[in-house]
Amino acid sequence: MGDKAFRGVGAAGVCSPAKTLAFQWIGWFGARRALVWQAKIAGFLSTFCRRENTLLTASCQELSVMLGHQSREGRMRDEGFADFDFLIGEWSITNECLNERLAGCTEWHSFPATARVEKVMDGCGNLDQMFVPARGFTGMTLRLYNPETTFWSIYWSDTKSHRLFPPTVGKFENGRGEFYGDDVEGGKPVRVRFLWTADKSPRWEQAFSTDGGESWEVNWVMKFEKSSG
């Protein structure tokens, strides 16, 4: 602080040297005390803020972990994960197939098969293995549920094609599942439809469309019965 701030005026309008010196000493000590207290307050605030920031950061991390855990639990509680529970287990299957696809054929043939279906990935999906010794091949279906979209994606492969087919995607409503996808059959692009009926004796149906879904030709039906063994 400059001496202008402590300049006193006597009766004659002029400060005496003693008074001026006294005011200067008071101003100097006051400034020193203010600086000391300012430093103390700054140190306290710095320590307090660091401690509070650490506590806040830890609390935010704990909250994030808790919310993430609850979010995962919420997804696992999604009822959609149980859509295919009716199919878990071992089955005897009657397959009915159209003799020729997309050729106007009306003749069918049938053959037996067995299947074993189990949940995988902590219940996030299921794996279906179908054994068809009468036709010399094995088939596999992987079904995965997405709780964010509430849709299932169904992937098929078999030991005849040795490839993973494009998925059909869809969901269940009132015990009926509809799943759609795209593929190629006999060199022609086709729209694919799977229909599932959830019941004690489940039924699956496959159909193809060459006109974008305006009309459908059913070419494969599976009828499931629980294996007695």
C-alpha positions in Angstrom: 0.0 0.0 0.0 1.4 3.5 -0.8 1.7 6.3 1.7 -1.1 8.1 -0.1 -3.6 5.8 1.5 -2.4 6.8 5.0 -1.7 10.4 4.5 -3.2 12.3 7.5 -4.0 16.0 7.6 -3.3 18.1 10.7 -5.1 21.2 11.8 -2.8 23.2 9.6 -3.4 20.9 6.7 0.1 19.4 6.7 1.2 16.0 8.2 3.9 16.0 10.7 6.9 13.6 10.0 6.1 11.5 13.1 2.5 11.0 12.1 3.5 10.1 8.5 6.0 7.5 9.7 3.5 6.0 12.1 0.9 5.6 9.3 3.5 4.0 7.1 4.4 1.3 9.7 0.7 0.6 10.3 0.2 0.1 6.6 3.2 -2.2 6.3 2.2 -4.4 9.2 -1.4 -4.5 7.9 -0.3 -5.6 4.5 2.0 -8.3 5.9 -0.8 -9.7 8.1 -3.1 -9.7 5.1 -0.6 -11.6 3.0 -0.1 -14.2 5.8 -3.8 -14.8 6.2 -4.2 -14.8 2.4 -1.6 -17.6 2.2 -3.2 -19.5 5.0 -6.7 -19.3 3.4 -5.3 -20.2 0.0 -3.5 -23.3 1.5 -6.7 -24.4 3.3 -8.8 -24.0 0.2 -6.3 -25.9 -1.9 -6.1 -28.8 0.5 -9.9 -28.8 0.9 -10.5 -28.8 -2.9 -8.0 -31.6 -3.4 -9.7 -33.7 -0.7 -13.2 -33.0 -2.0 -12.2 -33.6 -5.6 -10.7 -37.0 -4.6 -13.9 -37.9 -2.7 -16.0 -36.7 -5.6 -14.0 -38.6 -8.1 -14.2 -41.8 -6.0 -17.9 -41.3 -5.5 -18.4 -40.8 -9.3 -16.4 -44.0 -10.0 -18.4 -46.0 -7.5 -21.7 -44.6 -8.9 -20.5 -45.5 -12.5 -19.7 -49.0 -11.4 -23.0 -49.4 -9.6 -25.0 -48.0 -12.5 -23.1 -50.2 -15.0 -23.8 -53.3 -12.8 -27.5 -52.4 -12.5 -27.6 -51.8 -16.3 -26.2 -55.2 -16.9 -28.5 -56.8 -14.5 -31.4 -54.9 -16.1 -30.4 -56.3 -19.5 -30.2 -59.8 -18.1 -33.7 -59.4 -16.6 -35.1 -58.5 -20.0 -37.9 -60.9 -20.8 -36.7 -61.2 -24.3 -33.8 -63.4 -23.2 -36.4 -66.1 -22.4 -38.1 -66.1 -25.7 -36.6 -69.4 -26.8 -36.7 -71.1 -23.4 -39.5 -73.4 -24.8 -36.9 -74.9 -27.1 -34.2 -75.8 -24.6 -33.7 -79.5 -24.3 -33.6 -82.6 -26.5 -36.0 -83.2 -29.4 -37.2 -85.6 -32.0 -38.0 -83.7 -35.2 -40.1 -84.5 -38.2 -38.9 -82.5 -41.3 -41.1 -81.9 -44.2 -39.4 -80.4 -47.3 -40.5 -79.2 -50.7 -39.0 -81.4 -53.4 -38.0 -78.3 -55.5 -37.8 -74.7 -54.4 -39.0 -71.8 -56.5 -40.1 -74.1 -59.3 -43.9 -74.3 -58.7 -43.4 -77.7 -57.1 -46.2 -79.1 -54.8 -44.6 -82.4 -53.8 -43.1 -82.9 -50.4 -40.8 -85.5 -48.7 -40.1 -86.0 -45.0 -37.2 -87.3 -42.9 -36.4 -87.6 -39.2 -33.8 -85.8 -37.1 -32.9 -85.1 -33.5 -31.7 -81.9 -31.9 -30.1 -80.7 -28.7 -30.7 -77.0 -27.7 -28.8 -75.3 -24.9 -28.3 -71.8 -23.6 -24.9 -70.2 -24.1 -23.0 -67.1 -23.1 -24.7 -66.8 -19.7 -28.2 -67.0 -21.3 -27.6 -64.3 -23.9 -28.2 -66.8 -26.7 -28.7 -70.5 -27.5 -27.0 -73.1 -29.6 -29.1 -75.7 -31.5 -27.4 -78.8 -33.0 -29.5 -80.9 -35.3 -28.4 -84.4 -36.3 -29.8 -85.8 -39.6 -28.2 -89.3 -40.1 -30.8 -90.2 -42.7 -29.5 -87.4 -44.9 -25.9 -87.5 -43.9 -25.5 -84.0 -42.4 -25.5 -82.1 -39.2 -26.9 -78.6 -38.8 -26.2 -75.9 -36.3 -28.2 -72.8 -35.3 -26.9 -69.9 -33.2 -29.5 -67.5 -31.8 -28.4 -64.2 -30.2 -30.6 -61.7 -28.4 -29.9 -57.9 -28.4 -31.7 -56.3 -25.5 -31.1 -52.8 -26.9 -33.2 -53.6 -30.1 -35.2 -56.5 -28.5 -34.5 -58.5 -31.7 -33.0 -61.9 -32.2 -30.4 -62.8 -34.9 -30.5 -66.4 -36.1 -27.5 -67.9 -37.9 -27.6 -71.3 -39.6 -24.7 -73.5 -40.8 -24.5 -77.2 -41.9 -22.0 -79.8 -43.0 -23.3 -79.7 -46.6 -22.8 -76.0 -47.3 -19.8 -75.5 -44.9 -20.7 -71.8 -44.5 -22.5 -69.5 -42.2 -25.7 -68.3 -43.8 -26.8 -64.6 -43.5 -28.9 -64.1 -40.3 -32.7 -63.7 -40.1 -33.7 -61.1 -37.6 -36.9 -60.6 -35.7 -38.8 -61.1 -32.5 -41.7 -62.8 -30.7 -45.2 -61.4 -30.2 -47.9 -63.4 -28.5 -46.0 -66.7 -28.8 -45.3 -66.3 -32.5 -41.8 -65.4 -33.8 -41.2 -63.8 -37.2 -37.7 -63.4 -38.5 -36.6 -62.0 -41.9 -33.4 -61.9 -43.9 -31.8 -62.0 -47.3 -30.0 -64.8 -49.2 -29.5 -66.3 -52.6 -31.2 -69.5 -53.8 -30.3 -71.1 -57.2 -28.6 -67.9 -58.2 -31.6 -65.8 -57.4 -31.7 -63.2 -54.5 -34.5 -64.1 -52.1 -36.2 -62.8 -49.1 -36.1 -65.4 -46.3 -38.8 -65.8 -43.6 -38.7 -68.0 -40.5 -41.8 -68.5 -38.4 -41.7 -70.0 -34.9 -44.7 -71.2 -32.9 -43.8 -71.4 -29.2 -45.6 -74.4 -27.7 -45.1 -77.7 -26.0 -44.8 -79.1 -29.5 -42.9 -76.2 -31.3 -43.2 -75.7 -35.0 -40.7 -73.9 -37.4 -41.3 -72.9 -41.0 -39.1 -71.5 -43.7 -40.3 -69.6 -46.7 -38.7 -67.7 -49.6 -39.9 -64.8 -51.6 -38.6 -63.5 -55.0 -40.9 -60.4 -55.1 -39.7 -58.6 -52.0 -42.2 -60.3 -49.6 -45.4 -59.8 -51.7 -45.8 -63.6 -51.9 -44.1 -66.5 -50.1 -43.3 -70.1 -50.9 -43.0 -72.4 -47.8 -40.3 -75.0 -48.5 -39.3 -76.5 -45.1 -41.3 -77.3 -41.9 -40.0 -78.8 -38.7 -42.3 -80.3 -36.1 -40.7 -80.9 -32.6 -41.6 -83.4 -30.0 -39.7 -83.9 -26.7 -37.4 -86.8 -26.7 -38.5 -89.6 -24.5 -35.0 -90.5 -23.6 
